[in-house]
Amino acid sequence: MKLRPLADRVLLKQEKAESKTASGIILPEAAQEKTQTAKVEAVGPGTDKEKITVKVGDRVMYDKYSGTQVKIDGEEFLIVKNSDIIAVIEA
């Protein structure tokens, strides 16, 4: 299935949380904090008031409690407003 966001929405694929601490302690999944970093998978066309500022393939940071989680073909994604994206991560 393919999902195309509308208006000023962006489809993100969240990155996996670290399962090990810096000192080597393995964390159970319940104790892992979700990251607020993701890869942009699809973008909407934008609106007159809100232009899309990211492109497919960008790594971004987003507000912690933003977006709607969706499951597509067994994979979890997040749909957020463009304004909920707070930074683009440049490598």
Summary of the structure (lengths in Angstrom):
residues: 91
radius of gyration: 14.4
end to end distance: 30.4
largest distance: 49.1
contacts: 223
relative contact order: 0.30
helix: 7%
strand: 40%
